[in-house]
Amino acid sequence: MKKIEAIIRPERLTETIKGLKSIGITGFTVSQVVGRGKQKDTQGVYRGKNYKVTLHPKVKLEINLSDYMVERTIRTIVGAAQTGEDGDGKIYVYPILEAYNIRTGETDDDIDDLKKKEG
């Protein structure tokens, strides 16, 4: 099992979710985050005063899935979230050593249920 964390532009979230659903990924967590990368600072205005924006709003998707779905999921996220400009985001992949179903207390070996549907 693997965990994918994708940091993307908030305006690309809807397209990314559509793409994930199209390949059978329906379980994920979405968090609003702020961050800093190569994207340039911008100017904001609050109550008539200018200020520098150094942290940019982003969305973090967290997806736990079977190893065989990792490459396809990454291609789907990149295809949906990419604009070609600085600030498009990053994707990180982590191993999951164990997963448990809280309702049953048992190990959850088929985290994404895709093998059950295809098998």
N, CA, C and O atoms as a Tinker XYZ file with bonds, in Angstrom:
   476  protein
     1  N      0.836000   -1.181000    0.000000    73     2
     2  CA     0.000000    0.000000    0.000000    64     1     3
     3  C      0.879000    1.243000    0.000000    63     2     4     5
     4  O      2.007000    1.231000    0.495000    81     3
     5  N      0.342000    2.300000   -0.560000    73     3     6
     6  CA     1.047000    3.574000   -0.622000    64     5     7
     7  C      0.106000    4.701000   -0.224000    63     6     8     9
     8  O     -1.117000    4.571000   -0.280000    81     7
     9  N      0.717000    5.817000    0.180000    73     7    10
    10  CA    -0.022000    7.049000    0.446000    64     9    11
    11  C      0.508000    8.097000   -0.517000    63    10    12    13
    12  O      1.717000    8.307000   -0.614000    81    11
    13  N     -0.403000    8.756000   -1.230000    73    11    14
    14  CA    -0.045000    9.855000   -2.111000    64    13    15
    15  C     -0.524000   11.142000   -1.459000    63    14    16    17
    16  O     -1.684000   11.256000   -1.064000    81    15
    17  N      0.383000   12.111000   -1.349000    73    15    18
    18  CA     0.019000   13.465000   -0.946000    64    17    19
    19  C      0.264000   14.359000   -2.152000    63    18    20    21
    20  O      1.370000   14.409000   -2.691000    81    19
    21  N     -0.772000   15.057000   -2.562000    73    19    22
    22  CA    -0.654000   15.968000   -3.696000    64    21    23
    23  C     -1.035000   17.363000   -3.229000    63    22    24    25
    24  O     -2.133000   17.575000   -2.714000    81    23
    25  N     -0.128000   18.311000   -3.408000    73    23    26
    26  CA    -0.384000   19.714000   -3.088000    64    25    27
    27  C     -0.672000   20.402000   -4.417000    63    26    28    29
    28  O      0.199000   20.459000   -5.285000    81    27
    29  N     -1.895000   20.930000   -4.585000    73    27    30
    30  CA    -2.292000   21.494000   -5.863000    64    29    31
    31  C     -2.951000   22.864000   -5.672000    63    30    32    33
    32  O     -3.235000   23.289000   -4.552000    81    31
    33  N     -3.183000   23.535000   -6.793000    73    31    34
    34  CA    -3.906000   24.814000   -6.773000    64    33    35
    35  C     -5.374000   24.552000   -6.423000    63    34    36    37
    36  O     -5.961000   23.587000   -6.912000    81    35
    37  N     -5.969000   25.402000   -5.583000    73    35    38
    38  CA    -7.371000   25.195000   -5.215000    64    37    39
    39  C     -8.311000   25.192000   -6.424000    63    38    40    41
    40  O     -9.301000   24.461000   -6.435000    81    39
    41  N     -8.013000   25.991000   -7.424000    73    39    42
    42  CA    -8.903000   26.067000   -8.587000    64    41    43
    43  C     -8.847000   24.822000   -9.477000    63    42    44    45
    44  O     -9.662000   24.676000  -10.387000    81    43
    45  N     -7.893000   23.930000   -9.220000    73    43    46
    46  CA    -7.776000   22.684000   -9.983000    64    45    47
    47  C     -8.365000   21.487000   -9.234000    63    46    48    49
    48  O     -8.303000   20.360000   -9.726000    81    47
    49  N     -8.930000   21.721000   -8.060000    73    47    50
    50  CA    -9.445000   20.620000   -7.238000    64    49    51
    51  C    -10.599000   19.880000   -7.908000    63    50    52    53
    52  O    -10.595000   18.650000   -7.947000    81    51
    53  N    -11.576000   20.598000   -8.431000    73    51    54
    54  CA   -12.746000   19.941000   -9.026000    64    53    55
    55  C    -12.341000   19.028000  -10.179000    63    54    56    57
    56  O    -12.814000   17.895000  -10.265000    81    55
    57  N    -11.472000   19.510000  -11.064000    73    55    58
    58  CA   -11.008000   18.693000  -12.185000    64    57    59
    59  C    -10.222000   17.474000  -11.699000    63    58    60    61
    60  O    -10.333000   16.386000  -12.264000    81    59
    61  N     -9.431000   17.669000  -10.651000    73    59    62
    62  CA    -8.635000   16.566000  -10.114000    64    61    63
    63  C     -9.541000   15.497000   -9.526000    63    62    64    65
    64  O     -9.317000   14.308000   -9.752000    81    63
    65  N    -10.554000   15.897000   -8.777000    73    63    66
    66  CA   -11.489000   14.928000   -8.203000    64    65    67
    67  C    -12.229000   14.177000   -9.306000    63    66    68    69
    68  O    -12.410000   12.963000   -9.204000    81    67
    69  N    -12.656000   14.868000  -10.351000    73    67    70
    70  CA   -13.311000   14.194000  -11.484000    64    69    71
    71  C    -12.387000   13.139000  -12.089000    63    70    72    73
    72  O    -12.816000   12.026000  -12.394000    81    71
    73  N    -11.122000   13.499000  -12.257000    73    71    74
    74  CA   -10.153000   12.556000  -12.809000    64    73    75
    75  C     -9.958000   11.346000  -11.920000    63    74    76    77
    76  O     -9.897000   10.217000  -12.407000    81    75
    77  N     -9.857000   11.574000  -10.609000    73    75    78
    78  CA    -9.684000   10.462000   -9.681000    64    77    79
    79  C    -10.893000    9.527000   -9.710000    63    78    80    81
    80  O    -10.738000    8.306000   -9.722000    81    79
    81  N    -12.084000   10.099000   -9.720000    73    79    82
    82  CA   -13.295000    9.275000   -9.772000    64    81    83
    83  C    -13.355000    8.466000  -11.064000    63    82    84    85
    84  O    -13.849000    7.338000  -11.067000    81    83
    85  N    -12.855000    9.037000  -12.164000    73    83    86
    86  CA   -12.900000    8.342000  -13.454000    64    85    87
    87  C    -12.023000    7.092000  -13.475000    63    86    88    89
    88  O    -12.253000    6.192000  -14.283000    81    87
    89  N    -11.020000    7.026000  -12.596000    73    87    90
    90  CA   -10.170000    5.824000  -12.532000    64    89    91
    91  C    -10.521000    4.957000  -11.325000    63    90    92    93
    92  O     -9.809000    4.002000  -11.015000    81    91
    93  N    -11.618000    5.291000  -10.647000    73    91    94
    94  CA   -12.087000    4.445000   -9.554000    64    93    95
    95  C    -11.627000    4.844000   -8.174000    63    94    96    97
    96  O    -11.905000    4.129000   -7.212000    81    95
    97  N    -10.929000    5.966000   -8.039000    73    95    98
    98  CA   -10.488000    6.433000   -6.725000    64    97    99
    99  C    -11.597000    7.315000   -6.156000    63    98   100   101
   100  O    -11.842000    8.413000   -6.655000    81    99
   101  N    -12.267000    6.828000   -5.108000    73    99   102
   102  CA   -13.361000    7.590000   -4.508000    64   101   103
   103  C    -13.080000    7.983000   -3.066000    63   102   104   105
   104  O    -13.792000    8.817000   -2.506000    81   103
   105  N    -12.059000    7.401000   -2.458000    73   103   106
   106  CA   -11.731000    7.716000   -1.073000    64   105   107
   107  C    -10.477000    8.553000   -0.986000    63   106   108   109
   108  O     -9.413000    8.132000   -1.439000    81   107
   109  N    -10.591000    9.738000   -0.406000    73   107   110
   110  CA    -9.439000   10.619000   -0.238000    64   109   111
   111  C     -9.794000   11.675000    0.793000    63   110   112   113
   112  O    -10.964000   11.845000    1.135000    81   111
   113  N     -8.789000   12.386000    1.290000    73   111   114
   114  CA    -8.967000   13.481000    2.228000    64   113   115
   115  C     -8.472000   14.755000    1.567000    63   114   116   117
   116  O     -7.443000   14.751000    0.892000    81   115
   117  N     -9.204000   15.846000    1.760000    73   115   118
   118  CA    -8.825000   17.145000    1.206000    64   117   119
   119  C     -8.664000   18.129000    2.358000    63   118   120   121
   120  O     -9.540000   18.234000    3.216000    81   119
   121  N     -7.543000   18.849000    2.376000    73   119   122
   122  CA    -7.279000   19.870000    3.395000    64   121   123
   123  C     -6.872000   21.167000    2.713000    63   122   124   125
   124  O     -6.184000   21.155000    1.693000    81   123
   125  N     -7.303000   22.280000    3.284000    73   123   126
   126  CA    -6.828000   23.577000    2.806000    64   125   127
   127  C     -5.530000   23.885000    3.536000    63   126   128   129
   128  O     -5.465000   23.807000    4.762000    81   127
   129  N     -4.498000   24.237000    2.778000    73   127   130
   130  CA    -3.186000   24.519000    3.345000    64   129   131
   131  C     -2.624000   25.782000    2.692000    63   130   132   133
   132  O     -3.167000   26.263000    1.698000    81   131
   133  N     -1.547000   26.311000    3.244000    73   131   134
   134  CA    -0.797000   27.390000    2.615000    64   133   135
   135  C      0.656000   26.956000    2.538000    63   134   136   137
   136  O      1.120000   26.165000    3.360000    81   135
   137  N      1.367000   27.471000    1.556000    73   135   138
   138  CA     2.740000   27.053000    1.417000    64   137   139
   139  C      3.547000   27.976000    0.537000    63   138   140   141
   140  O      3.062000   28.987000    0.029000    81   139
   141  N      4.787000   27.591000    0.379000    73   139   142
   142  CA     5.753000   28.414000   -0.322000    64   141   143
   143  C      6.641000   27.514000   -1.155000    63   142   144   145
   144  O      7.170000   26.522000   -0.654000    81   143
   145  N      6.809000   27.857000   -2.433000    73   143   146
   146  CA     7.714000   27.152000   -3.331000    64   145   147
   147  C      8.378000   28.165000   -4.226000    63   146   148   149
   148  O      8.850000   29.199000   -3.753000    81   147
   149  N      8.421000   27.882000   -5.531000    73   147   150
   150  CA     9.031000   28.803000   -6.493000    64   149   151
   151  C      8.073000   29.900000   -6.928000    63   150   152   153
   152  O      8.484000   30.867000   -7.570000    81   151
   153  N      6.811000   29.756000   -6.587000    73   151   154
   154  CA     5.812000   30.753000   -6.969000    64   153   155
   155  C      6.190000   32.106000   -6.384000    63   154   156   157
   156  O      6.588000   32.202000   -5.223000    81   155
   157  N      6.063000   33.144000   -7.193000    73   155   158
   158  CA     6.465000   34.485000   -6.769000    64   157   159
   159  C      5.502000   35.065000   -5.739000    63   158   160   161
   160  O      4.337000   34.673000   -5.668000    81   159
   161  N      6.013000   36.012000   -4.939000    73   159   162
   162  CA     5.160000   36.754000   -4.011000    64   161   163
   163  C      4.153000   37.568000   -4.801000    63   162   164   165
   164  O      4.413000   37.954000   -5.941000    81   163
   165  N      3.004000   37.828000   -4.196000    73   163   166
   166  CA     2.008000   38.675000   -4.822000    64   165   167
   167  C      1.643000   39.794000   -3.849000    63   166   168   169
   168  O      2.012000   39.762000   -2.675000    81   167
   169  N      0.921000   40.768000   -4.356000    73   167   170
   170  CA     0.458000   41.875000   -3.522000    64   169   171
   171  C     -1.025000   41.689000   -3.231000    63   170   172   173
   172  O     -1.805000   41.348000   -4.120000    81   171
   173  N     -1.404000   41.917000   -1.983000    73   171   174
   174  CA    -2.800000   41.884000   -1.596000    64   173   175
   175  C     -3.214000   43.247000   -1.080000    63   174   176   177
   176  O     -2.371000   44.077000   -0.741000    81   175
   177  N     -4.515000   43.470000   -1.021000    73   175   178
   178  CA    -5.043000   44.720000   -0.481000    64   177   179
   179  C     -6.066000   44.368000    0.587000    63   178   180   181
   180  O     -6.991000   43.593000    0.343000    81   179
   181  N     -5.895000   44.939000    1.765000    73   179   182
   182  CA    -6.836000   44.742000    2.854000    64   181   183
   183  C     -7.157000   46.103000    3.452000    63   182   184   185
   184  O     -6.274000   46.797000    3.955000    81   183
   185  N     -8.434000   46.478000    3.391000    73   183   186
   186  CA    -8.888000   47.777000    3.895000    64   185   187
   187  C     -8.071000   48.936000    3.335000    63   186   188   189
   188  O     -7.712000   49.879000    4.041000    81   187
   189  N     -7.792000   48.825000    2.034000    73   187   190
   190  CA    -7.099000   49.904000    1.344000    64   189   191
   191  C     -5.596000   49.912000    1.499000    63   190   192   193
   192  O     -4.933000   50.789000    0.944000    81   191
   193  N     -5.033000   48.971000    2.231000    73   191   194
   194  CA    -3.580000   48.922000    2.418000    64   193   195
   195  C     -3.002000   47.704000    1.698000    63   194   196   197
   196  O     -3.561000   46.608000    1.741000    81   195
   197  N     -1.865000   47.931000    1.033000    73   195   198
   198  CA    -1.169000   46.847000    0.342000    64   197   199
   199  C     -0.364000   46.016000    1.325000    63   198   200   201
   200  O      0.166000   46.528000    2.311000    81   199
   201  N     -0.283000   44.725000    1.039000    73   199   202
   202  CA     0.570000   43.833000    1.825000    64   201   203
   203  C      1.131000   42.753000    0.911000    63   202   204   205
   204  O      0.567000   42.455000   -0.142000    81   203
   205  N      2.243000   42.175000    1.328000    73   203   206
   206  CA     2.919000   41.146000    0.536000    64   205   207
   207  C      2.382000   39.767000    0.929000    63   206   208   209
   208  O      2.300000   39.440000    2.113000    81   207
   209  N      2.020000   38.965000   -0.073000    73   207   210
   210  CA     1.557000   37.599000    0.155000    64   209   211
   211  C      2.728000   36.664000   -0.143000    63   210   212   213
   212  O      3.138000   36.526000   -1.295000    81   211
   213  N      3.265000   36.020000    0.898000    73   211   214
   214  CA     4.403000   35.121000    0.713000    64   213   215
   215  C      4.010000   33.651000    0.841000    63   214   216   217
   216  O      4.742000   32.775000    0.380000    81   215
   217  N      2.881000   33.376000    1.454000    73   215   218
   218  CA     2.356000   32.015000    1.531000    64   217   219
   219  C      1.095000   31.958000    0.678000    63   218   220   221
   220  O      0.201000   32.793000    0.816000    81   219
   221  N      1.033000   30.977000   -0.196000    73   219   222
   222  CA    -0.051000   30.890000   -1.157000    64   221   223
   223  C     -1.038000   29.793000   -0.766000    63   222   224   225
   224  O     -0.623000   28.735000   -0.293000    81   223
   225  N     -2.342000   30.030000   -0.955000    73   223   226
   226  CA    -3.331000   28.999000   -0.635000    64   225   227
   227  C     -3.193000   27.815000   -1.584000    63   226   228   229
   228  O     -3.040000   27.987000   -2.793000    81   227
   229  N     -3.248000   26.624000   -1.026000    73   227   230
   230  CA    -3.166000   25.373000   -1.784000    64   229   231
   231  C     -4.167000   24.396000   -1.195000    63   230   232   233
   232  O     -4.785000   24.664000   -0.164000    81   231
   233  N     -4.320000   23.265000   -1.861000    73   231   234
   234  CA    -5.153000   22.176000   -1.387000    64   233   235
   235  C     -4.280000   20.933000   -1.319000    63   234   236   237
   236  O     -3.508000   20.658000   -2.237000    81   235
   237  N     -4.405000   20.181000   -0.225000    73   235   238
   238  CA    -3.653000   18.927000   -0.096000    64   237   239
   239  C     -4.621000   17.757000   -0.186000    63   238   240   241
   240  O     -5.568000   17.656000    0.593000    81   239
   241  N     -4.370000   16.878000   -1.147000    73   239   242
   242  CA    -5.113000   15.632000   -1.289000    64   241   243
   243  C     -4.283000   14.512000   -0.688000    63   242   244   245
   244  O     -3.087000   14.410000   -0.959000    81   243
   245  N     -4.903000   13.674000    0.122000    73   243   246
   246  CA    -4.240000   12.496000    0.674000    64   245   247
   247  C     -5.032000   11.276000    0.230000    63   246   248   249
   248  O     -6.234000   11.173000    0.473000    81   247
   249  N     -4.331000   10.351000   -0.427000    73   247   250
   250  CA    -4.978000    9.173000   -0.996000    64   249   251
   251  C     -4.177000    7.944000   -0.592000    63   250   252   253
   252  O     -2.971000    7.882000   -0.831000    81   251
   253  N     -4.837000    6.970000    0.018000    73   251   254
   254  CA    -4.214000    5.693000    0.346000    64   253   255
   255  C     -4.721000    4.662000   -0.644000    63   254   256   257
   256  O     -5.929000    4.527000   -0.840000    81   255
   257  N     -3.792000    3.923000   -1.280000    73   255   258
   258  CA    -4.214000    2.996000   -2.319000    64   257   259
   259  C     -3.238000    1.850000   -2.493000    63   258   260   261
   260  O     -2.146000    1.844000   -1.927000    81   259
   261  N     -3.655000    0.890000   -3.283000    73   259   262
   262  CA    -2.820000   -0.270000   -3.588000    64   261   263
   263  C     -1.654000    0.141000   -4.479000    63   262   264   265
   264  O     -1.758000    1.088000   -5.259000    81   263
   265  N     -0.542000   -0.584000   -4.354000    73   263   266
   266  CA     0.669000   -0.264000   -5.108000    64   265   267
   267  C      0.419000   -0.175000   -6.615000    63   266   268   269
   268  O      0.963000    0.705000   -7.282000    81   267
   269  N     -0.395000   -1.075000   -7.149000    73   267   270
   270  CA    -0.574000   -1.121000   -8.596000    64   269   271
   271  C     -1.321000    0.097000   -9.150000    63   270   272   273
   272  O     -1.323000    0.308000  -10.363000    81   271
   273  N     -1.954000    0.901000   -8.290000    73   271   274
   274  CA    -2.703000    2.083000   -8.736000    64   273   275
   275  C     -1.889000    3.377000   -8.661000    63   274   276   277
   276  O     -2.378000    4.426000   -9.081000    81   275
   277  N     -0.670000    3.330000   -8.142000    73   275   278
   278  CA     0.106000    4.541000   -7.890000    64   277   279
   279  C      0.407000    5.316000   -9.169000    63   278   280   281
   280  O      0.095000    6.504000   -9.252000    81   279
   281  N      1.005000    4.670000  -10.166000    73   279   282
   282  CA     1.407000    5.375000  -11.390000    64   281   283
   283  C      0.206000    5.981000  -12.113000    63   282   284   285
   284  O      0.265000    7.121000  -12.575000    81   283
   285  N     -0.867000    5.227000  -12.209000    73   283   286
   286  CA    -2.075000    5.720000  -12.886000    64   285   287
   287  C     -2.661000    6.925000  -12.141000    63   286   288   289
   288  O     -3.120000    7.884000  -12.761000    81   287
   289  N     -2.640000    6.865000  -10.829000    73   287   290
   290  CA    -3.166000    7.960000  -10.021000    64   289   291
   291  C     -2.307000    9.213000  -10.179000    63   290   292   293
   292  O     -2.839000   10.317000  -10.293000    81   291
   293  N     -1.002000    9.053000  -10.185000    73   291   294
   294  CA    -0.096000   10.189000  -10.373000    64   293   295
   295  C     -0.334000   10.834000  -11.738000    63   294   296   297
   296  O     -0.423000   12.058000  -11.832000    81   295
   297  N     -0.437000   10.030000  -12.789000    73   295   298
   298  CA    -0.700000   10.567000  -14.136000    64   297   299
   299  C     -2.026000   11.330000  -14.172000    63   298   300   301
   300  O     -2.134000   12.366000  -14.828000    81   299
   301  N     -3.022000   10.817000  -13.470000    73   299   302
   302  CA    -4.335000   11.465000  -13.448000    64   301   303
   303  C     -4.267000   12.812000  -12.737000    63   302   304   305
   304  O     -4.828000   13.798000  -13.215000    81   303
   305  N     -3.579000   12.854000  -11.596000    73   303   306
   306  CA    -3.452000   14.114000  -10.848000    64   305   307
   307  C     -2.689000   15.144000  -11.675000    63   306   308   309
   308  O     -3.119000   16.292000  -11.785000    81   307
   309  N     -1.568000   14.746000  -12.252000    73   307   310
   310  CA    -0.774000   15.677000  -13.058000    64   309   311
   311  C     -1.599000   16.189000  -14.230000    63   310   312   313
   312  O     -1.584000   17.387000  -14.513000    81   311
   313  N     -2.309000   15.319000  -14.907000    73   311   314
   314  CA    -3.114000   15.723000  -16.054000    64   313   315
   315  C     -4.215000   16.706000  -15.694000    63   314   316   317
   316  O     -4.544000   17.591000  -16.484000    81   315
   317  N     -4.784000   16.556000  -14.512000    73   315   318
   318  CA    -5.889000   17.426000  -14.104000    64   317   319
   319  C     -5.420000   18.713000  -13.438000    63   318   320   321
   320  O     -6.090000   19.740000  -13.551000    81   319
   321  N     -4.287000   18.681000  -12.749000    73   319   322
   322  CA    -3.861000   19.816000  -11.932000    64   321   323
   323  C     -2.825000   20.714000  -12.600000    63   322   324   325
   324  O     -2.590000   21.832000  -12.142000    81   323
   325  N     -2.217000   20.245000  -13.657000    73   323   326
   326  CA    -1.102000   20.975000  -14.281000    64   325   327
   327  C     -1.578000   22.171000  -15.096000    63   326   328   329
   328  O     -2.477000   22.053000  -15.928000    81   327
   329  N     -0.953000   23.340000  -14.839000    73   327   330
   330  CA    -1.190000   24.529000  -15.671000    64   329   331
   331  C      0.067000   24.911000  -16.436000    63   330   332   333
   332  O     -0.005000   25.668000  -17.405000    81   331
   333  N      1.225000   24.395000  -16.013000    73   331   334
   334  CA     2.489000   24.732000  -16.657000    64   333   335
   335  C      3.172000   25.938000  -16.044000    63   334   336   337
   336  O      4.210000   26.376000  -16.541000    81   335
   337  N      2.614000   26.483000  -14.977000    73   335   338
   338  CA     3.182000   27.662000  -14.328000    64   337   339
   339  C      3.744000   27.285000  -12.956000    63   338   340   341
   340  O      3.371000   26.267000  -12.375000    81   339
   341  N      4.661000   28.139000  -12.446000    73   339   342
   342  CA     5.150000   27.939000  -11.085000    64   341   343
   343  C      3.957000   27.924000  -10.138000    63   342   344   345
   344  O      3.000000   28.678000  -10.313000    81   343
   345  N      4.027000   27.055000   -9.133000    73   343   346
   346  CA     2.949000   26.990000   -8.154000    64   345   347
   347  C      1.934000   25.898000   -8.428000    63   346   348   349
   348  O      0.923000   25.811000   -7.731000    81   347
   349  N      2.182000   25.051000   -9.443000    73   347   350
   350  CA     1.253000   23.951000   -9.730000    64   349   351
   351  C      1.222000   22.929000   -8.601000    63   350   352   353
   352  O      0.197000   22.279000   -8.398000    81   351
   353  N      2.320000   22.771000   -7.860000    73   351   354
   354  CA     2.319000   21.885000   -6.705000    64   353   355
   355  C      3.310000   20.749000   -6.800000    63   354   356   357
   356  O      4.202000   20.740000   -7.648000    81   355
   357  N      3.131000   19.790000   -5.908000    73   355   358
   358  CA     4.020000   18.624000   -5.796000    64   357   359
   359  C      3.190000   17.395000   -5.469000    63   358   360   361
   360  O      2.076000   17.490000   -4.954000    81   359
   361  N      3.766000   16.231000   -5.783000    73   359   362
   362  CA     3.176000   14.949000   -5.398000    64   361   363
   363  C      4.246000   14.161000   -4.659000    63   362   364   365
   364  O      5.384000   14.052000   -5.116000    81   363
   365  N      3.865000   13.610000   -3.507000    73   363   366
   366  CA     4.760000   12.789000   -2.698000    64   365   367
   367  C      4.133000   11.412000   -2.523000    63   366   368   369
   368  O      2.919000   11.294000   -2.362000    81   367
   369  N      4.968000   10.364000   -2.554000    73   367   370
   370  CA     4.489000    8.996000   -2.379000    64   369   371
   371  C      5.222000    8.379000   -1.186000    63   370   372   373
   372  O      6.449000    8.422000   -1.097000    81   371
   373  N      4.434000    7.802000   -0.269000    73   371   374
   374  CA     4.974000    7.191000    0.944000    64   373   375
   375  C      4.500000    5.743000    1.066000    63   374   376   377
   376  O      3.390000    5.419000    0.642000    81   375
   377  N      5.329000    4.872000    1.640000    73   375   378
   378  CA     4.845000    3.516000    1.914000    64   377   379
   379  C      3.927000    3.517000    3.146000    63   378   380   381
   380  O      4.132000    4.282000    4.088000    81   379
   381  N      2.931000    2.660000    3.117000    73   379   382
   382  CA     2.074000    2.439000    4.289000    64   381   383
   383  C      2.413000    1.050000    4.807000    63   382   384   385
   384  O      2.273000    0.064000    4.085000    81   383
   385  N      2.852000    0.970000    6.037000    73   383   386
   386  CA     3.230000   -0.312000    6.605000    64   385   387
   387  C      2.007000   -1.122000    7.038000    63   386   388   389
   388  O      1.961000   -2.336000    6.839000    81   387
   389  N      1.040000   -0.465000    7.615000    73   387   390
   390  CA    -0.177000   -1.143000    8.048000    64   389   391
   391  C     -1.345000   -0.178000    7.985000    63   390   392   393
   392  O     -1.169000    1.035000    8.101000    81   391
   393  N     -2.549000   -0.728000    7.799000    73   391   394
   394  CA    -3.775000    0.069000    7.838000    64   393   395
   395  C     -4.822000   -0.750000    8.583000    63   394   396   397
   396  O     -4.886000   -1.971000    8.441000    81   395
   397  N     -5.639000   -0.069000    9.376000    73   395   398
   398  CA    -6.671000   -0.741000   10.154000    64   397   399
   399  C     -8.020000   -0.096000    9.914000    63   398   400   401
   400  O     -8.120000    1.123000    9.777000    81   399
   401  N     -9.044000   -0.907000    9.864000    73   399   402
   402  CA   -10.411000   -0.432000    9.767000    64   401   403
   403  C    -10.894000   -0.168000   11.188000    63   402   404   405
   404  O    -10.950000   -1.092000   12.000000    81   403
   405  N    -11.240000    1.064000   11.498000    73   403   406
   406  CA   -11.645000    1.414000   12.863000    64   405   407
   407  C    -12.944000    0.707000   13.247000    63   406   408   409
   408  O    -13.094000    0.259000   14.384000    81   407
   409  N    -13.877000    0.606000   12.307000    73   407   410
   410  CA   -15.163000   -0.026000   12.611000    64   409   411
   411  C    -14.990000   -1.467000   13.064000    63   410   412   413
   412  O    -15.618000   -1.890000   14.034000    81   411
   413  N    -14.132000   -2.236000   12.362000    73   411   414
   414  CA   -13.973000   -3.656000   12.686000    64   413   415
   415  C    -12.751000   -3.944000   13.551000    63   414   416   417
   416  O    -12.692000   -4.975000   14.221000    81   415
   417  N    -11.772000   -3.033000   13.538000    73   415   418
   418  CA   -10.531000   -3.262000   14.270000    64   417   419
   419  C     -9.577000   -4.189000   13.551000    63   418   420   421
   420  O     -8.511000   -4.508000   14.079000    81   419
   421  N     -9.938000   -4.633000   12.350000    73   419   422
   422  CA    -9.113000   -5.574000   11.591000    64   421   423
   423  C     -8.187000   -4.823000   10.640000    63   422   424   425
   424  O     -8.397000   -3.650000   10.331000    81   423
   425  N     -7.145000   -5.543000   10.180000    73   423   426
   426  CA    -6.254000   -4.933000    9.189000    64   425   427
   427  C     -7.023000   -4.738000    7.891000    63   426   428   429
   428  O     -7.924000   -5.509000    7.562000    81   427
   429  N     -6.653000   -3.698000    7.164000    73   427   430
   430  CA    -7.328000   -3.334000    5.923000    64   429   431
   431  C     -6.342000   -3.522000    4.784000    63   430   432   433
   432  O     -5.666000   -2.575000    4.382000    81   431
   433  N     -6.255000   -4.757000    4.256000    73   431   434
   434  CA    -5.274000   -5.065000    3.213000    64   433   435
   435  C     -5.661000   -4.544000    1.842000    63   434   436   437
   436  O     -4.787000   -4.278000    1.017000    81   435
   437  N     -6.944000   -4.395000    1.583000    73   435   438
   438  CA    -7.417000   -3.859000    0.301000    64   437   439
   439  C     -7.953000   -2.463000    0.546000    63   438   440   441
   440  O     -9.162000   -2.235000    0.511000    81   439
   441  N     -7.050000   -1.536000    0.792000    73   439   442
   442  CA    -7.399000   -0.181000    1.233000    64   441   443
   443  C     -8.335000    0.537000    0.267000    63   442   444   445
   444  O     -9.200000    1.294000    0.709000    81   443
   445  N     -8.190000    0.324000   -1.017000    73   443   446
   446  CA    -9.012000    1.064000   -1.980000    64   445   447
   447  C    -10.150000    0.243000   -2.571000    63   446   448   449
   448  O    -10.920000    0.766000   -3.376000    81   447
   449  N    -10.277000   -1.009000   -2.202000    73   447   450
   450  CA   -11.351000   -1.895000   -2.673000    64   449   451
   451  C    -11.361000   -2.110000   -4.181000    63   450   452   453
   452  O    -12.286000   -2.737000   -4.698000    81   451
   453  N    -10.357000   -1.608000   -4.902000    73   451   454
   454  CA   -10.349000   -1.750000   -6.361000    64   453   455
   455  C    -10.121000   -3.189000   -6.790000    63   454   456   457
   456  O    -10.693000   -3.624000   -7.789000    81   455
   457  N     -9.298000   -3.945000   -6.059000    73   455   458
   458  CA    -9.069000   -5.347000   -6.408000    64   457   459
   459  C    -10.351000   -6.141000   -6.262000    63   458   460   461
   460  O    -10.616000   -7.043000   -7.057000    81   459
   461  N    -11.149000   -5.818000   -5.259000    73   459   462
   462  CA   -12.413000   -6.531000   -5.059000    64   461   463
   463  C    -13.350000   -6.291000   -6.227000    63   462   464   465
   464  O    -14.039000   -7.213000   -6.665000    81   463
   465  N    -13.389000   -5.054000   -6.746000    73   463   466
   466  CA   -14.273000   -4.716000   -7.859000    64   465   467
   467  C    -13.813000   -5.376000   -9.155000    63   466   468   469
   468  O    -14.629000   -5.860000   -9.939000    81   467
   469  N    -12.466000   -5.391000   -9.378000    73   467   470
   470  CA   -11.933000   -5.928000  -10.625000    64   469   471
   471  C    -11.855000   -7.441000  -10.603000    63   470   472   473
   472  O    -11.973000   -8.077000  -11.650000    81   471
   473  N    -11.657000   -8.036000   -9.424000    73   471   474
   474  CA   -11.441000   -9.469000   -9.297000    64   473   475
   475  C    -12.685000  -10.225000   -9.388000    63   474   476
   476  O    -12.670000  -11.453000   -9.299000    81   475
